[in-house]
Amino acid sequence: MATKRSFFERLTGSLSHDEFDDDLTPHHDEPKLAQTPHLYTQDQVFEEEPSVGELPIDMFHTGTEVIIKALVAGVKPEDLEISITRDSVELRGKRIAQADVPEQEHLARELYWGAFARSVHLPSEIDIDLAEARQEQGLLTIRLPKVNKDRQAKVKVKGL
């Protein structure tokens, strides 16, 4: 019985170390195409897929904000969920394949299709009310303004 391939193996189309003999040749009888990711319909993505792939990100900060970038090509904005707290961000989504090519016609299948998610702890406390997310040419950019802890305000005391 074949073991389930990791997200990285499904994403890249690579084989795990256990699938090779000492001479580095695959020791399985299945053709490579049979090991590539399965195409999921929109209804199957969250219901039938037991594993959720981890979305790779770039995260950096400036003096005033934390910025997260992720490649989400092929994902509609309505298929992305972004949850933000003052110290963390969670991204969830799904990439749905178009089932317009019969299975036997595929020569290579290396793209990842299915559900993905990513949770990150932020290095600074952020102002969730000023957060922005934008998707442009397959790149999701989330801008998270940092809370200015040095900011002070004067409050006038009112009498009754």
Backbone hydrogen bonds, N-H to C=O, Kabsch-Sander energy under -0.5 kcal/mol:
donor,donor_aa,acceptor,acceptor_aa,energy
10,R,6,S,-2.5
11,L,7,F,-3.1
12,T,8,F,-2.7
13,G,9,E,-1.9
19,E,16,S,-1.4
20,F,17,H,-1.5
21,D,25,T,-1.7
24,L,21,D,-1.8
27,H,19,E,-2.1
34,A,31,P,-1.2
35,Q,32,K,-1.6
36,T,33,L,-1.1
44,Q,41,T,-0.7
45,V,41,T,-1.2
47,E,43,D,-0.6
48,E,44,Q,-2.0
49,E,44,Q,-0.9
49,E,45,V,-0.5
53,G,115,A,-2.2
55,L,53,G,-0.5
55,L,117,A,-1.9
58,D,69,K,-2.5
60,F,67,I,-2.4
62,T,65,E,-2.8
66,V,144,L,-2.9
67,I,60,F,-3.3
68,I,142,I,-2.3
69,K,58,D,-3.1
70,A,140,L,-2.0
72,V,70,A,-0.6
72,V,138,G,-3.0
73,A,138,G,-0.5
75,V,72,V,-1.9
76,K,74,G,-0.5
79,D,76,K,-2.0
80,L,77,P,-1.5
81,E,92,R,-3.1
83,S,90,E,-2.7
85,T,88,S,-2.7
89,V,120,V,-2.2
90,E,83,S,-2.7
91,L,118,R,-3.4
92,R,81,E,-2.4
93,G,116,F,-2.3
94,K,79,D,-0.7
95,R,114,G,-2.4
96,I,74,G,-0.5
96,I,94,K,-0.6
97,A,40,Y,-0.7
97,A,95,R,-0.5
99,A,97,A,-0.6
100,D,98,Q,-0.9
105,E,102,P,-1.9
106,H,102,P,-0.5
106,H,103,E,-1.4
113,W,111,L,-0.5
114,G,95,R,-1.6
116,F,93,G,-2.3
117,A,53,G,-2.5
118,R,91,L,-2.4
120,V,89,V,-2.7
122,L,87,D,-2.9
126,I,86,R,-2.2
127,D,145,P,-3.0
128,I,126,I,-0.9
130,L,127,D,-1.4
131,A,128,I,-0.8
132,E,143,R,-2.3
134,R,141,T,-2.3
136,E,134,R,-0.5
136,E,139,L,-2.3
139,L,136,E,-1.7
140,L,70,A,-3.2
140,L,138,G,-0.6
141,T,134,R,-3.1
141,T,139,L,-0.5
142,I,68,I,-3.0
143,R,132,E,-2.8
143,R,141,T,-0.5
144,L,66,V,-2.8
144,L,142,I,-0.5
146,K,64,T,-3.0
147,V,125,E,-2.8
149,K,147,V,-1.1
151,R,148,N,-0.8
